[in-house]
Amino acid sequence: MAGVGAVSLATPLVSDRIFDKWFGVPEIFWVAPLLLVSAALVATLWVMLKRMPFAGDRFDWLSFAVSSAVFALAYLGLAYSFYPYVVPERLTIYESAAAPESLRIILVGACFVIPTIIAYSVLAYVIFRGKATELRYD
């Protein structure tokens, strides 16, 4: 969460365009819900982690879901901040359609790699869920 916070604090300082996109009116009304929902999720996660483990391991999966949602919102915020640029202040999404083949290859690769990473993370969680026990030195 410290990394997400650091990136969130640094992002509006990257350029005047991004700063205006975050703090200008009416643009702030697009960013504010992301920040408020993220803060609420971080607070929820903090409370959940203090109260874990839950009786019968109920709702233990929820901490994984909440932390995943925080990171998804962080990426959504970055996407909003940099849109329409794919290379900050240099190349827009629209210009990249006519860009070299390498950018299209990266896009196609990302379309396969990102869902694979998400699926692997969920699979790893499902496989190892509930298998960790209290550490003992008997």
Secondary structure, DSSP 8 states (H G I E B T S, - for coil): -HHHHHHHHHGGGS-HHHHHHHHSTTTHHHHHHHHHHHHHHHHHHHHHHHH-S-GGGTTTHHHHHHHHHHHHHHHHHHHHHHTTEEETTTEEHHHHTTS-HHHHHHHHHHHHHHHHHHHHHHHHHHHHTT--------
